């Protein structure tokens, strides 16, 4: 089964509406991630087929909850969840923040090759980054504990309606209790 066939099959099991062009862009992203991963060690997931579930679908599942236009993906790594969400929601703007230059170099190449005009990769530590406009949402995937995420990122988010989206592998009962 090709990557495209597998992704279409996986998406068919969700309520997500994804155009053929968006499927193509998601596949191109996985191919870039696979290619660059060999030299840059961007993710521990090596198999592109596994990336479809562990990276693409995992990232997209939060999409229907995003309300607003401006989002920041802190500790984005290779662009997760920011790049898949930017592909699926071209009307929204995503800042992808990471402190490692090699990741930002990769993300700039992704933005250039996929012609994503709604993505801005930025090399910075979260505590050093400030934006003129507060974000509607702060996204993270395996970035930190919920307590650290809220305290380190509170200066980035709209105080009226901003939301935090922490994509955790397991439901974080202990972290929620600490928060």
Residue pairs with C-beta under 8 A, 6 or more apart in sequence:
1 9
3 27
3 30
3 31
3 48
3 49
3 52
4 23
4 24
4 27
6 49
6 52
7 23
7 26
7 27
7 52
7 56
8 23
10 52
10 53
10 57
11 18
11 23
11 57
14 57
14 60
14 61
15 64
16 60
16 63
16 64
16 88
18 26
18 88
22 87
22 88
25 87
25 114
26 56
26 84
26 87
28 113
28 114
29 56
29 79
29 83
29 84
29 87
29 110
29 114
30 48
30 51
30 52
30 55
30 56
31 48
32 106
32 109
32 110
32 113
33 42
33 43
33 48
33 51
33 55
33 78
33 79
34 46
34 48
34 51
36 42
36 78
36 106
36 109
37 43
37 46
37 78
40 102
40 103
40 105
40 106
42 77
42 78
42 102
42 103
42 106
43 51
43 55
43 77
43 78
43 80
45 51
45 54
45 55
55 80
55 84
56 84
58 80
58 81
58 141
58 167
59 80
59 81
59 82
59 83
59 84
59 85
59 141
59 167
60 81
60 84
60 85
60 88
62 81
62 85
62 139
62 165
62 167
63 85
63 88
63 89
65 163
65 165
66 85
66 89
66 92
66 136
66 137
66 165
67 136
67 137
67 161
67 163
68 92
68 135
68 136
68 137
68 158
68 161
68 162
69 91
69 92
69 93
69 136
70 92
70 93
70 95
70 133
70 134
70 135
70 136
70 137
71 82
71 85
71 92
71 93
71 94
71 95
71 135
71 136
71 137
71 138
71 139
72 94
72 95
72 96
72 97
72 131
72 135
72 137
72 138
72 139
72 153
72 156
73 79
73 80
73 81
73 82
73 85
73 94
73 95
73 96
73 97
73 139
73 140
73 141
74 97
74 126
74 138
74 139
74 140
74 143
74 149
74 152
74 153
74 156
75 97
75 98
75 126
75 140
75 141
75 142
75 143
75 144
76 82
76 96
76 97
76 98
76 103
76 107
76 121
77 98
77 103
77 141
77 142
78 103
78 106
78 107
79 96
79 106
79 107
79 110
79 121
80 141
81 139
81 141
81 167
82 94
82 96
82 119
82 139
83 96
83 107
83 110
83 114
83 116
83 119
85 92
85 94
85 139
86 92
86 94
86 116
86 118
86 119
87 114
87 116
89 118
90 118
91 118
92 118
93 118
93 119
93 120
94 118
94 119
94 120
95 120
95 122
95 131
95 135
96 107
96 119
96 120
96 121
96 122
97 122
97 124
97 126
97 129
98 104
98 107
98 121
98 122
98 123
99 123
99 124
99 125
100 123
101 123
104 121
104 122
104 123
107 119
107 121
108 121
110 116
110 119
111 119
111 121
122 129
126 152
126 153
126 156
127 152
129 156
130 155
130 156
131 156
134 156
134 157
134 158
134 159
134 162
135 156
135 157
135 158
135 162
136 157
136 158
136 161
136 162
136 163
137 157
137 162
137 163
137 164
137 165
138 149
138 153
138 156
138 157
138 162
138 163
138 164
138 165
139 165
139 167
140 149
140 153
140 164
140 165
140 166
140 167
141 166
141 167
142 167
142 168
142 169
143 149
143 166
144 152
145 172
145 175
145 178
146 164
146 166
146 172
146 175
146 176
146 178
146 179
147 175
147 178
147 179
149 164
149 166
150 164
150 179
153 164
157 163
157 164
166 172
168 175
